[in-house]
Amino acid sequence: MSTLQYIDQMDVGGKRVLLRADLNVPLDGGRVADDSRILAVLPTIRYALERDCGLVIVSHLGRPGGRKVPALSLAPVSARLSDLLGAEVGFVPEVRGGTVEERAKALAPGSVIMLENLRFDPGEEENDEGLARALASYADVYIDDAFSTAHRAHASNVGVVHHIAARGGGLLMKRELTMLCRALDAPRRPLVAVIGGAKVKTKIGVLENLSRIADRILLGGMMSLPFLSAQGRYVGRGLDEEMVAEAGRILTGAGEGRFLLPADLVGGKNEDGSPRVVAPEEAGEASEVMDIGPAAMEQFISQVRSAGTMIWNGPLGVFEQAPYDRGTRAVAEAMAASSAFTLVGGGDTGAAIRRWGLDGRMSYVSTGGGAFLEMLAGKELPAVRALETAEAGTVSLSLASGPGRFLLGP
């Protein structure tokens, strides 16, 4: 069984480093609208530059489908990184070819170049060996700091590692895996998970795994409806019967008391515009369920206050629209005030807590969406597996700053 190395455990001084980052940031009028993903990878970039590394940074942006889409160029991202570093970041408008090779070979110690959007090349998402070889040829060391793409098997995070011997994770990758290990591998009990959102199918594996390791699982939003239906407490229309059957199977396997479902729901508005609070048995169409009700808020807040560790993925209602943000906000504020270790993941959940300025009061807010869910489901992350030196068998993440080992997969 082998362990994963990180950049601060490796000899990278004076070497050329290929850094896979996730700089998939929103753009507005050719400018970066939110630089939080760039800020997240800055510690790794600065660590490398302080050791006179020459940095070749690669990332994707959006979904161009293997063709050049000018609106999805990384040029504005390169410019924003230059501003943040206070130093030039040379932009190379290609992913592979003679120009890239020349720029990489001429890279001086302590300097940075950024290549064009990886997904402009169809070989990226196909995990093409030719692209993987080309990327590996630009550097002596490969560092993956893109946790949020670790659930993908692409040329820049899986294929490339077969062609470069010195490889490891970045400081962001280390922190992400350390925090997930802390919550899943050695949690302070009780471990309470809050799972919401509308994408029920994508979270069945998460709920199955959490039902084995969490002490309580609180379900809100659309996520709760198949489970309420499986209990005979929700008879409204608009549910996938297959999901109701899956929910019933999970509830039966989990045993009594593991799942906590909302005592009431908000189903639209009354004539005076106030939220219409109903018991689950009285709720109508699934599409009309907008939030958890006040009794459910009290249920959930009580569990949050008693938790030793909290994991949260998915809002509990339509948080973007008042007054249906009340449930999500109430639980977020209770978590922020808690002394528990609080781990938040998922794009909508992160957006919700940032909306109310609560992100700085959580123990950790993950940059991952799909990768975060895969970890919660106990699945192997292809990019993490690729960084391991073991050829087969159990993947272990023995984290230098973590509390032990968290096994991914059988």
C-alpha positions as CSV (number, residue, x, y, z in Angstrom):
1,M,0.0,0.0,0.0
2,S,1.5,3.3,-1.1
3,T,1.0,6.9,0.0
4,L,0.4,10.1,-1.9
5,Q,3.2,12.7,-1.9
6,Y,2.6,16.4,-1.9
7,I,4.6,19.3,-3.2
8,D,5.9,20.2,0.3
9,Q,7.3,16.7,0.7
10,M,9.1,16.7,-2.7
11,D,12.4,18.1,-4.0
12,V,11.1,20.6,-6.6
13,G,13.8,23.3,-6.2
14,G,14.8,24.8,-9.5
15,K,12.8,22.4,-11.5
16,R,10.1,22.9,-14.2
17,V,6.7,22.0,-12.8
18,L,3.6,21.2,-14.7
19,L,0.7,22.4,-12.4
20,R,-2.8,21.1,-13.1
21,A,-5.1,23.7,-11.5
22,D,-8.8,24.2,-11.7
23,L,-9.2,27.7,-13.0
24,N,-12.8,27.2,-14.3
25,V,-13.9,30.6,-13.2
26,P,-16.9,32.7,-14.4
27,L,-16.1,35.4,-17.0
28,D,-18.0,38.6,-17.6
29,G,-17.2,40.8,-20.5
30,G,-13.7,39.1,-20.9
31,R,-12.8,39.6,-17.3
32,V,-12.8,37.2,-14.3
33,A,-16.0,37.7,-12.4
34,D,-15.1,35.5,-9.4
35,D,-11.4,34.7,-8.7
36,S,-12.0,32.4,-5.7
37,R,-10.7,29.3,-7.6
38,I,-7.5,31.3,-8.5
39,L,-7.0,32.3,-4.9
40,A,-7.4,28.7,-3.8
41,V,-4.4,27.6,-5.8
42,L,-2.2,30.6,-5.0
43,P,-0.4,28.9,-2.1
44,T,0.8,26.1,-4.3
45,I,1.9,28.6,-7.0
46,R,3.8,30.7,-4.5
47,Y,5.4,27.7,-2.8
48,A,6.8,26.6,-6.2
49,L,8.0,30.1,-7.2
50,E,9.7,30.6,-3.9
51,R,11.8,27.6,-4.7
52,D,12.8,28.9,-8.1
53,C,10.5,26.5,-10.1
54,G,9.5,27.3,-13.6
55,L,5.8,26.9,-13.7
56,V,3.7,25.6,-16.6
57,I,0.0,26.0,-15.5
58,V,-2.8,24.1,-17.2
59,S,-6.5,24.2,-16.7
60,H,-9.9,23.8,-18.4
61,L,-12.6,26.5,-18.6
62,G,-16.2,25.6,-19.4
63,R,-17.3,23.0,-21.9
64,P,-16.0,23.9,-25.4
65,G,-16.4,20.4,-26.6
66,G,-12.9,19.9,-28.0
67,R,-12.8,23.0,-30.2
68,K,-11.6,26.6,-29.8
69,V,-14.2,28.9,-28.4
70,P,-12.8,32.4,-28.0
71,A,-15.2,33.3,-25.2
72,L,-13.7,30.4,-23.1
73,S,-10.0,31.3,-23.6
74,L,-7.9,31.3,-20.4
75,A,-6.3,34.6,-21.4
76,P,-8.3,36.7,-18.9
77,V,-7.5,34.1,-16.2
78,S,-3.8,34.5,-17.0
79,A,-4.1,38.3,-16.7
80,R,-5.9,38.0,-13.4
81,L,-3.3,35.7,-12.0
82,S,-0.6,38.2,-13.1
83,D,-2.4,40.8,-11.1
84,L,-2.6,38.6,-8.0
85,L,1.0,37.5,-8.2
86,G,2.3,41.0,-9.0
87,A,4.4,39.3,-11.7
88,E,4.0,38.4,-15.4
89,V,2.3,35.2,-16.3
90,G,3.0,34.5,-19.9
91,F,0.0,33.2,-21.9
92,V,0.5,30.6,-24.6
93,P,-2.5,30.3,-26.9
94,E,-2.0,26.6,-27.5
95,V,-2.1,23.4,-25.6
96,R,0.5,21.4,-27.5
97,G,2.8,22.0,-30.4
98,G,6.1,23.6,-31.2
99,T,5.4,27.0,-29.7
100,V,4.4,25.4,-26.3
101,E,7.6,23.2,-26.3
102,E,9.8,26.2,-27.0
103,R,8.2,28.3,-24.3
104,A,8.4,25.5,-21.8
105,K,12.1,24.8,-22.5
106,A,13.0,28.5,-22.3
107,L,11.2,28.9,-19.0
108,A,13.4,30.7,-16.5
109,P,13.5,29.8,-12.8
110,G,10.8,31.7,-10.9
111,S,8.7,32.4,-14.0
112,V,5.2,31.3,-15.1
113,I,3.4,30.5,-18.2
114,M,-0.2,29.4,-18.7
115,L,-1.4,27.3,-21.6
116,E,-4.7,27.7,-23.4
117,N,-7.9,25.9,-22.3
118,L,-7.1,22.2,-22.2
119,R,-10.6,21.4,-23.4
120,F,-10.0,23.2,-26.7
121,D,-8.0,20.0,-27.5
122,P,-10.3,17.0,-28.0
123,G,-7.6,14.7,-26.5
124,E,-8.1,16.2,-23.0
125,E,-11.5,14.6,-22.2
126,E,-10.6,11.5,-24.2
127,N,-7.5,10.9,-22.0
128,D,-5.5,10.8,-25.2
129,E,-2.0,9.4,-24.8
130,G,-0.5,11.8,-27.3
131,L,-1.7,14.8,-25.4
132,A,-0.6,13.2,-22.1
133,R,2.9,12.7,-23.5
134,A,3.0,16.2,-24.7
135,L,2.0,17.7,-21.4
136,A,4.6,15.5,-19.5
137,S,7.3,16.7,-21.9
138,Y,7.0,20.3,-20.7
139,A,8.2,19.6,-17.1
140,D,10.3,17.6,-14.7
141,V,7.6,17.4,-12.0
142,Y,3.9,17.1,-12.2
143,I,1.7,18.5,-9.5
144,D,-2.1,18.1,-9.4
145,D,-3.9,20.8,-7.4
146,A,-7.3,20.4,-9.0
147,F,-9.3,18.4,-6.5
148,S,-12.5,19.5,-8.1
149,T,-11.7,17.6,-11.3
150,A,-10.2,14.6,-9.5
151,H,-13.3,12.5,-10.3
152,R,-12.5,12.8,-14.0
153,A,-10.0,10.6,-15.9
154,H,-8.6,13.1,-18.4
155,A,-5.2,13.5,-20.1
156,S,-4.1,16.3,-17.8
157,N,-4.8,14.5,-14.5
158,V,-4.6,10.8,-15.2
159,G,-2.9,10.1,-18.6
160,V,0.0,12.5,-17.9
161,V,1.2,10.8,-14.7
162,H,2.2,7.6,-16.6
163,H,4.8,9.7,-18.5
164,I,6.4,11.7,-15.7
165,A,8.1,10.0,-12.7
166,A,8.1,12.8,-10.2
167,R,4.5,13.5,-9.3
168,G,2.3,14.6,-6.4
169,G,-0.5,16.7,-5.1
170,G,-0.5,20.4,-4.5
171,L,-1.3,22.2,-1.2
172,L,-5.0,22.6,-2.1
173,M,-5.3,18.9,-2.9
174,K,-3.6,18.1,0.4
175,R,-6.0,20.3,2.4
176,E,-9.1,19.0,0.6
177,L,-8.2,15.3,1.2
178,T,-7.1,16.1,4.8
179,M,-10.4,17.7,5.6
180,L,-12.5,15.0,4.0
181,C,-10.4,12.4,5.9
182,R,-11.0,14.2,9.1
183,A,-14.8,14.2,8.6
184,L,-15.2,10.7,7.2
185,D,-12.3,8.7,8.6
186,A,-12.0,10.0,12.2
187,P,-15.0,12.2,13.0
188,R,-15.7,13.6,16.4
189,R,-19.1,12.1,17.2
190,P,-21.9,12.4,16.6
191,L,-21.4,12.8,12.9
192,V,-24.4,14.6,11.4
193,A,-24.8,15.0,7.6
194,V,-27.2,17.5,6.0
195,I,-28.1,16.5,2.4
196,G,-30.3,18.6,0.2
197,G,-30.6,19.8,-3.4
198,A,-32.7,18.7,-6.3
199,K,-30.4,16.1,-8.0
200,V,-31.7,13.0,-6.1
201,K,-30.2,10.4,-8.5
202,T,-26.7,11.8,-8.2
203,K,-26.7,11.3,-4.4
204,I,-28.0,7.8,-3.9
205,G,-24.5,6.4,-3.5
206,V,-23.7,9.2,-1.0
207,L,-26.7,8.4,1.1
208,E,-25.9,4.7,1.0
209,N,-22.4,5.3,2.3
210,L,-23.4,7.9,4.8
211,S,-26.0,5.6,6.2
212,R,-23.1,3.3,7.2
213,I,-20.9,6.0,8.8
214,A,-23.0,8.9,9.9
215,D,-25.0,9.0,13.2
216,R,-27.8,11.2,11.7
217,I,-28.7,12.2,8.2
218,L,-30.9,15.2,7.7
219,L,-32.7,15.4,4.4
220,G,-34.2,18.6,3.0
221,G,-35.3,20.1,-0.3
222,M,-36.3,17.8,-3.1
223,M,-34.0,15.2,-1.6
224,S,-36.5,14.5,1.2
225,L,-39.5,13.8,-1.0
226,P,-38.8,10.3,-2.2
227,F,-38.0,9.3,1.4
228,L,-41.1,10.9,2.7
229,S,-43.0,9.1,0.0
230,A,-41.4,5.8,0.9
231,Q,-42.7,6.3,4.4
232,G,-46.2,7.0,3.1
233,R,-46.0,10.6,4.4
234,Y,-45.9,12.4,1.0
235,V,-48.5,11.6,-1.6
236,G,-47.9,14.5,-4.0
237,R,-47.3,14.0,-7.7
238,G,-44.1,14.5,-9.7
239,L,-41.8,11.9,-8.2
240,D,-39.8,9.3,-10.0
241,E,-41.1,5.9,-8.7
242,E,-37.7,4.3,-9.1
243,M,-36.3,6.9,-6.8
244,V,-39.0,6.2,-4.2
245,A,-38.1,2.5,-4.3
246,E,-34.4,3.4,-3.9
247,A,-35.3,5.6,-0.9
248,G,-37.3,2.8,0.7
249,R,-34.4,0.4,0.2
250,I,-31.9,2.9,1.8
251,L,-34.3,3.6,4.8
252,T,-34.7,-0.2,5.4
253,G,-31.0,-0.8,5.3
254,A,-30.1,2.1,7.5
255,G,-32.4,1.1,10.4
256,E,-34.8,3.2,12.4
257,G,-33.7,6.6,13.5
258,R,-30.7,7.2,11.2
259,F,-32.6,9.5,8.8
260,L,-34.4,12.6,10.0
261,L,-37.0,13.9,7.5
262,P,-38.7,17.3,7.7
263,A,-41.8,17.6,9.9
264,D,-43.2,20.3,7.6
265,L,-42.6,21.9,4.2
266,V,-43.2,25.2,2.5
267,G,-45.3,24.7,-0.6
268,G,-45.7,28.0,-2.3
269,K,-47.4,31.1,-0.8
270,N,-50.7,32.0,0.9
271,E,-53.0,34.6,-0.6
272,D,-51.3,37.3,1.5
273,G,-47.9,36.3,0.1
274,S,-46.6,34.5,3.2
275,P,-45.0,31.1,2.9
276,R,-47.6,28.3,2.9
277,V,-46.5,25.8,5.5
278,V,-47.9,22.3,5.2
279,A,-47.4,18.8,6.6
280,P,-45.7,16.5,4.1
281,E,-49.1,14.6,3.8
282,E,-50.7,17.8,2.6
283,A,-48.0,18.9,0.1
284,G,-49.0,19.0,-3.6
285,E,-46.8,18.8,-6.7
286,A,-43.1,18.1,-6.0
287,S,-42.2,21.2,-8.0
288,E,-44.2,23.3,-5.6
289,V,-42.1,22.3,-2.5
290,M,-39.8,25.3,-2.0
291,D,-38.3,25.0,1.5
292,I,-38.4,23.2,4.8
293,G,-40.9,24.5,7.3
294,P,-40.4,26.1,10.7
295,A,-40.9,22.8,12.6
296,A,-38.3,21.2,10.4
297,M,-35.9,24.1,11.0
298,E,-36.1,23.4,14.7
299,Q,-35.6,19.7,14.2
300,F,-32.4,20.3,12.1
301,I,-31.0,23.1,14.3
302,S,-31.3,20.8,17.4
303,Q,-29.2,18.2,15.6
304,V,-26.7,20.7,14.4
305,R,-26.2,22.0,18.0
306,S,-25.5,18.5,19.3
307,A,-23.1,17.5,16.5
308,G,-19.4,16.9,16.9
309,T,-18.8,16.8,13.1
310,M,-21.1,18.2,10.4
311,I,-21.0,17.5,6.6
312,W,-23.3,19.5,4.4
313,N,-24.1,19.2,0.7
314,G,-27.1,20.7,-1.0
315,P,-29.4,23.6,0.0
316,L,-32.7,22.9,1.8
317,G,-34.8,25.0,-0.5
318,V,-34.8,27.6,-3.2
319,F,-32.3,29.8,-1.3
320,E,-31.9,32.3,-4.2
321,Q,-35.4,33.4,-3.7
322,A,-36.9,34.9,-0.5
323,P,-38.8,33.8,1.5
324,Y,-37.7,30.3,0.5
325,D,-34.1,30.9,1.8
326,R,-35.2,30.6,5.4
327,G,-34.5,26.9,6.0
328,T,-31.1,26.9,4.3
329,R,-30.1,30.1,6.1
330,A,-31.3,28.9,9.5
331,V,-29.2,25.7,9.3
332,A,-26.2,27.6,7.9
333,E,-26.3,30.1,10.8
334,A,-26.6,27.2,13.3
335,M,-23.6,25.5,11.7
336,A,-21.6,28.7,11.8
337,A,-22.3,29.2,15.5
338,S,-21.5,25.5,16.3
339,S,-18.2,24.3,17.9
340,A,-18.4,21.2,15.7
341,F,-16.0,20.6,12.8
342,T,-18.1,21.8,9.8
343,L,-17.4,20.7,6.3
344,V,-19.3,22.2,3.4
345,G,-19.2,21.1,-0.3
346,G,-21.0,21.6,-3.5
347,G,-21.4,24.7,-5.7
348,D,-24.9,25.7,-4.6
349,T,-24.2,25.1,-0.9
350,G,-21.0,27.2,-1.1
351,A,-22.9,29.9,-3.0
352,A,-25.5,29.9,-0.2
353,I,-23.1,30.4,2.7
354,R,-21.1,33.0,0.8
355,R,-24.4,34.9,0.1
356,W,-24.8,35.4,3.8
357,G,-21.1,35.9,4.6
358,L,-20.9,32.6,6.6
359,D,-18.1,30.8,4.6
360,G,-15.4,32.2,6.9
361,R,-17.1,30.7,9.9
362,M,-17.2,27.1,8.6
363,S,-14.2,24.9,9.4
364,Y,-13.7,24.2,5.7
365,V,-15.6,24.9,2.4
366,S,-14.5,22.4,-0.3
367,T,-13.8,23.5,-3.9
368,G,-15.2,20.2,-5.1
369,G,-18.7,19.4,-6.5
370,G,-18.6,16.0,-8.2
371,A,-15.3,15.0,-6.5
372,F,-16.7,15.9,-3.1
373,L,-19.8,13.7,-3.7
374,E,-17.6,10.9,-4.9
375,M,-15.6,11.0,-1.7
376,L,-18.8,11.1,0.4
377,A,-20.0,8.0,-1.6
378,G,-16.7,6.2,-0.6
379,K,-15.6,6.0,-4.2
380,E,-12.2,6.1,-5.8
381,L,-11.0,9.3,-7.4
382,P,-9.2,8.5,-10.7
383,A,-6.8,11.4,-10.4
384,V,-5.8,10.6,-6.8
385,R,-5.4,7.0,-7.8
386,A,-3.1,8.0,-10.6
387,L,-0.9,9.9,-8.3
388,E,-0.4,6.9,-6.1
389,T,2.7,4.8,-6.8
390,A,0.9,1.5,-6.2
391,E,-0.2,-0.3,-9.4
392,A,-3.2,-2.1,-7.9
393,G,-5.1,-2.8,-4.7
394,T,-6.6,-0.5,-2.1
395,V,-5.9,3.2,-2.5
396,S,-4.9,4.8,0.7
397,L,-4.5,8.5,1.5
398,S,-1.9,8.6,4.2
399,L,-2.0,12.3,4.9
400,A,0.9,13.9,6.7
401,S,-1.4,16.4,8.5
402,G,-4.4,14.1,8.6
403,P,-5.8,12.0,11.4
404,G,-5.0,8.6,9.8
405,R,-6.1,6.8,6.7
406,F,-9.2,7.0,4.7
407,L,-9.7,4.2,2.3
408,L,-11.3,4.9,-1.1
409,G,-13.0,1.9,-2.6
410,P,-12.6,-1.8,-1.9
